[in-house]
Amino acid sequence: CEQPIIEKTRFLVQKDIHTWEIDVFEGENKGLIVAEIELTEIDETFKIPNWIGKEVTSEAKYYNSQLIENPFLRW
């Protein structure tokens, strides 16, 4: 693997017909938790669970490639 390595544990959570991928980061990104859902259609509707926070899909700083360059602990 290329260095540095993103340290995270992924949890799969079934909610209705969808599976959420919950990434709990460690190391330089400790404290960051990101939830992701894969939809079958771009305009598919789904219920957002009450444990979901801010929408960050379009924020590049949350991409793994950016977390390597600018870890969460430096924000």
Secondary structure, 3 states (H helix, E strand, C coil): CCCCCCCEEEEEEEECCEEEEEEEECHHHCCCEEEEECCCCCCCCCCCCCCCCCCCCCCHHHCHHHHHHCCHHHC
